[in-house]
Amino acid sequence: MAGKISYIFLCMNVIPLLAAAASQACSAQSAAKCSQTGEWNGEFFPGIPKIKYEGPYTKNKFAYKWYNAEEVILGKKMKDWLRFSVAFWHTFRGTGVDPFGAPTKFWPWEDGTNSIAIAKRRMRANFEFINKLGVDRWCFHDRDIAPEGKTLQETNSNLDEVVKLAKTLQGNNIRPLWGTAQLFMHPRYMHGAATSSELGVYVYAAAQVKKAMEVTHYLGGENYVFWGGREGYQTLLNTDMEFELDHMAKFLEAAAAYKRKIGFT
């Protein structure tokens, strides 16, 4: 059912062959494909056709061997059984870094900033990628797609600006499988968000989830996800499981009530 609130999720993280094949024509050190206004000229993945099903014996590396989106299985198309979704973080924001090494993935359109202009450029790349893959869903954290500002108001304004572009780019045939709030990367969430014992952090997290639910609903999202990657105190030396769970329960109850209020069903 559309609008279901989920605490955990499974989402296909599409790791693009397209990244390796795309020409590094405009790296952070070169503006060869970037106009004076900062807009990207031409395709983000030049020379890559739309990926189509060609069967198990195809030699085309840019073709599906087994995934036939329109094939009907038990009364439902394969694409409706599988509902593959491009995860914005893993596909466009992850750098391939691990605790023991440096980043290994570099997109040619990045310029080393996290500006609104670059956020919009990433969003255009995202939808070109989705269209070339031939899938019809994507998923995101709020801070993946738009930069955090100095205040919550500025942050929400940034998100609104990028989401407005996403709404235009996705058209009528693409929509989010889910959206969520990134409640783990900022230092304020060191000891959790919905489980935090600090009132200011708890309230900020609630405001962030409220906004993330609104934009997911605006984009026609099927679900809203609670990703509790940082929930719980830092160590067992200062944890109080009953206290934390009570906080989280109230948080989720408020979110469910707001879901009904805005018609996200």
C-alpha positions in Angstrom: 0.0 0.0 0.0 1.3 3.4 -1.0 2.6 5.5 1.9 3.4 2.7 4.3 5.9 3.7 7.0 8.7 1.2 7.1 11.5 1.0 9.6 13.8 -1.1 7.5 14.0 -1.6 3.8 15.6 -3.4 0.9 16.4 -1.3 -2.1 18.3 -2.2 -5.2 21.5 -0.2 -5.2 22.3 0.2 -8.8 26.0 0.2 -9.3 26.5 1.7 -12.7 28.5 0.2 -15.5 27.7 3.6 -17.0 30.2 5.3 -14.6 33.1 3.4 -16.0 32.0 4.0 -19.6 31.2 7.7 -19.3 33.8 10.1 -20.6 35.7 12.1 -18.0 35.2 15.2 -20.1 34.6 17.7 -17.3 36.3 16.8 -14.1 36.6 19.1 -11.1 39.9 20.4 -12.6 38.4 21.0 -16.1 35.4 22.9 -17.2 35.4 21.5 -20.8 31.7 20.5 -20.7 30.5 23.2 -18.3 29.0 26.4 -19.5 29.8 29.8 -18.1 26.5 29.6 -16.1 27.7 26.4 -14.5 25.2 24.2 -16.4 26.4 20.9 -17.8 26.4 20.7 -21.6 25.1 17.6 -23.2 24.6 14.2 -21.7 26.1 13.0 -18.4 26.6 9.5 -19.7 27.5 10.2 -23.4 27.5 7.3 -25.8 25.4 5.0 -23.5 22.1 3.9 -25.1 19.0 3.1 -23.1 19.5 -0.4 -21.6 17.0 -2.9 -23.1 16.3 -6.6 -22.6 18.0 -8.7 -25.2 17.9 -12.2 -23.7 20.5 -14.5 -22.0 22.6 -14.9 -25.1 23.3 -11.3 -25.9 26.9 -10.2 -26.2 25.9 -6.5 -25.6 27.3 -5.4 -22.2 24.7 -2.6 -22.1 21.7 -4.9 -22.3 19.7 -6.9 -19.8 20.0 -10.7 -20.1 17.4 -11.7 -17.5 15.5 -8.6 -16.6 12.6 -8.1 -19.0 10.5 -5.3 -17.5 7.4 -5.9 -19.5 7.3 -9.7 -19.2 4.1 -10.8 -17.4 4.6 -13.4 -14.6 1.6 -14.7 -12.6 -0.5 -11.8 -13.8 2.0 -9.0 -13.1 4.8 -7.4 -15.0 8.3 -8.2 -13.9 9.0 -4.5 -13.2 6.0 -4.5 -10.8 7.3 -7.6 -9.0 10.8 -6.3 -8.5 10.3 -2.5 -8.3 14.0 -1.7 -8.8 15.0 1.7 -7.5 18.1 3.8 -8.0 19.5 4.8 -4.6 20.7 8.3 -4.9 23.3 8.0 -2.1 25.0 4.9 -3.3 24.8 5.8 -6.9 25.7 9.6 -6.9 27.0 10.5 -3.4 29.1 7.6 -2.3 32.8 8.0 -3.1 33.9 4.4 -2.6 35.9 5.4 0.5 36.5 3.0 3.3 38.2 3.4 6.7 41.6 2.4 5.3 41.7 4.4 2.0 40.9 7.4 -0.1 37.8 7.9 -2.3 37.9 5.8 -5.5 34.9 7.1 -7.4 34.8 10.5 -9.0 32.0 11.9 -11.1 33.2 14.2 -13.9 30.5 16.8 -13.2 31.4 17.3 -9.5 33.4 20.5 -8.7 34.3 19.7 -5.1 31.4 21.7 -3.5 28.0 20.9 -2.2 26.2 23.9 -3.6 22.7 24.2 -4.9 24.0 24.3 -8.4 25.8 21.0 -8.0 22.8 19.5 -6.3 20.7 20.3 -9.3 23.4 19.0 -11.6 23.4 15.7 -9.7 19.6 15.5 -9.9 19.7 15.9 -13.7 22.4 13.2 -13.9 20.2 11.0 -11.7 17.2 11.1 -14.0 19.3 10.6 -17.2 20.7 7.5 -15.4 17.2 6.3 -14.5 15.9 6.8 -18.0 18.8 5.0 -19.6 18.4 2.1 -17.1 14.7 1.9 -18.0 13.6 1.8 -14.3 10.8 3.9 -12.9 11.7 4.4 -9.2 14.4 6.1 -7.2 15.0 6.6 -3.5 16.9 9.2 -1.4 17.9 10.8 1.9 17.0 14.4 2.2 20.6 15.5 2.7 21.7 13.4 -0.3 19.8 15.6 -2.7 20.2 19.1 -1.1 22.8 20.7 1.1 22.2 21.6 4.7 22.1 25.3 5.4 23.1 27.4 8.4 19.5 27.2 9.8 16.7 24.7 9.5 14.7 27.3 7.5 17.6 27.7 5.0 18.0 23.9 4.8 14.3 23.4 4.0 14.5 26.1 1.4 17.4 24.3 -0.3 15.5 21.1 -0.2 12.4 22.7 -1.7 14.4 24.1 -4.6 16.0 20.8 -5.6 12.8 18.8 -5.0 10.9 21.2 -7.4 13.4 20.3 -10.1 13.1 16.6 -9.3 9.3 16.8 -9.6 9.7 18.3 -13.1 12.4 15.7 -14.2 10.6 12.6 -13.0 7.4 13.5 -14.9 4.4 11.1 -14.7 6.2 7.8 -15.0 8.9 7.9 -12.4 8.5 8.3 -8.6 10.3 7.5 -5.4 10.1 4.1 -3.9 10.8 5.8 -0.7 12.3 8.9 0.8 13.9 9.4 4.2 15.6 11.8 6.5 19.4 11.5 7.1 19.5 11.4 10.8 23.0 10.0 11.3 25.8 12.0 9.5 25.7 15.3 11.4 27.5 15.4 14.7 24.3 16.4 16.5 23.1 12.8 16.0 26.1 11.3 17.8 23.8 9.8 20.4 20.8 9.2 18.2 17.9 11.2 16.9 14.6 9.7 17.9 16.4 8.1 20.9 18.4 11.2 21.9 18.1 12.4 25.5 18.8 16.0 24.4 15.6 17.9 23.7 17.1 20.1 21.0 18.4 17.2 19.0 15.1 15.3 19.4 13.1 18.3 18.2 15.4 19.0 15.3 15.1 15.4 14.2 11.3 15.6 14.4 11.3 18.8 12.2 13.7 17.1 9.7 11.4 14.0 9.4 8.4 16.2 9.0 9.9 18.0 6.1 11.2 14.8 4.5 7.8 13.2 4.7 6.3 16.3 3.0 8.7 16.2 0.1 8.4 12.5 -0.3 4.6 12.8 -0.5 4.9 15.7 -2.9 7.1 13.6 -5.2 4.5 10.8 -5.2 6.6 8.5 -3.0 5.2 5.0 -2.3 6.8 4.8 1.1 8.5 6.7 3.8 11.4 5.0 5.6 12.9 5.4 9.1 16.5 4.6 8.8 17.9 4.3 12.4 21.5 4.0 11.6 22.6 6.2 14.5 19.9 5.4 17.1 20.9 4.5 20.6 23.5 6.0 22.8 27.2 5.7 22.0 28.1 3.0 24.6 26.4 0.6 27.0 28.0 2.7 29.8 25.5 5.5 29.4 22.5 3.8 27.7 19.0 3.4 29.1 17.1 1.1 26.7 13.7 1.8 28.2 14.2 5.5 28.1 15.4 5.3 24.5 12.6 3.1 23.3 10.0 5.4 25.0 11.5 8.3 23.1 11.4 6.4 19.8 7.8 5.3 20.3 6.6 8.8 20.8 8.6 9.9 17.8 7.0 7.2 15.6 3.5 7.9 16.9 3.9 11.6 16.0 5.2 10.7 12.5 2.3 8.3 11.9 -0.2 11.0 13.0 1.4 13.5 10.7 1.3 11.0 7.8 -2.5 10.8 8.2 -2.8 14.6 8.5 -1.1 15.2 5.1 -2.9 12.3 3.4 0.2 10.2 2.9 -1.6 6.9 2.6 
